[in-house]
Amino acid sequence: FSDETALARLAAACTLFAFLIHTQREKINAMFMKKNKTEAQAAEVAAPAVAATEPETASVKKQETTVIASGVHFVGNIVACGHVYIHGQVTGNIEAKEHLIKVMREGHVEGNISCRELIVDGKVHGQCRGDS
C-alpha cells in the first residue's frame, strides 16, 4: 500500500506541474517568440485606424527627457522636444524651446542654451536664453 500511495502522489505532482506549464505557455511564448505574420499584419492594419480616429493632443503626448549622465562628454548640438538634464559635459548648443534645461552640480556646458526654463547648478560657458 505504501508504494501505491507514493506513486499516486508522484502522479498528482506531475499532473499539477503539467497543468501549471500549460496555463503559462501563452505568457512564455509571448515573451520569447516572434509574432507570426498574420498577427503582425493585423496589428499594422489596426494601428493606423486608431490613430486616425483619435487626434493626439498636447496633454496626451508623452514628454521625452534627455539625460547626459556624469562621466559622459557629448560633442554636438542638442535639439530636444522635452526636458534636458546635464550631469556630464556637453560641448555644443542646447535648444529645448518649450521645456526645462537643468545643468546639475557636476554638469558643464560649453555652448549656447535656449529654453523656456533654465536651472544652472553647474558651469555654463556661453549665452543663455530662457523665459525663467
DAHU-V285620 format. One record per residue. SS is DSSP state (hx for helix, st for strand, lp for the rest). PSI is psi in whole degrees, 0 to 359 (* if undefined). OMEGA is omega in whole degrees, 0 to 359 (NA if undefined). Layout:
# DAHU-V285620
SS,PSI,OMEGA
SS,PSI,OMEGA
This chain:
# DAHU-V285620
lp,326,182
hx,326,179
hx,323,179
hx,323,178
hx,316,179
hx,320,178
hx,320,178
hx,319,178
hx,319,178
hx,318,178
hx,320,179
hx,319,179
hx,318,178
hx,321,179
hx,316,178
hx,317,179
hx,316,179
hx,321,178
hx,315,180
hx,318,178
hx,318,180
hx,318,181
hx,333,182
hx,357,185
hx,319,181
hx,321,178
hx,318,180
hx,316,179
hx,323,180
hx,326,181
hx,322,190
hx,347,183
lp,152,175
lp,155,175
lp,144,174
lp,168,190
hx,324,182
hx,322,177
hx,319,180
hx,319,179
hx,321,178
hx,322,178
hx,321,179
hx,322,180
hx,321,183
hx,324,185
hx,312,180
hx,328,180
hx,319,179
hx,317,181
hx,326,182
hx,331,183
hx,332,182
lp,105,178
lp,143,182
lp,126,179
lp,169,182
lp,326,181
lp,339,181
lp,334,183
lp,138,177
lp,131,182
lp,125,181
st,145,178
st,133,178
st,131,180
st,125,171
st,108,187
lp,160,177
lp,144,183
lp,356,180
lp,134,175
st,109,181
st,128,178
st,118,180
lp,173,180
lp,146,178
st,124,172
st,108,188
lp,147,174
lp,35,179
st,189,179
st,153,178
st,126,177
st,124,183
st,111,174
lp,336,182
lp,220,184
st,134,177
st,128,174
st,101,183
lp,175,182
lp,148,178
st,130,180
st,124,174
st,81,193
st,318,185
st,19,188
st,184,184
st,139,168
st,126,181
st,119,176
st,111,185
lp,173,186
lp,316,180
lp,3,181
lp,152,182
st,125,180
st,128,173
st,91,181
lp,180,182
lp,147,179
st,132,178
st,123,183
st,177,176
st,315,181
st,133,183
st,131,175
st,122,181
st,115,174
lp,351,180
lp,224,183
st,139,176
st,127,174
st,97,181
lp,181,180
lp,141,180
st,130,178
st,126,179
st,162,178
lp,327,178
lp,*,NA
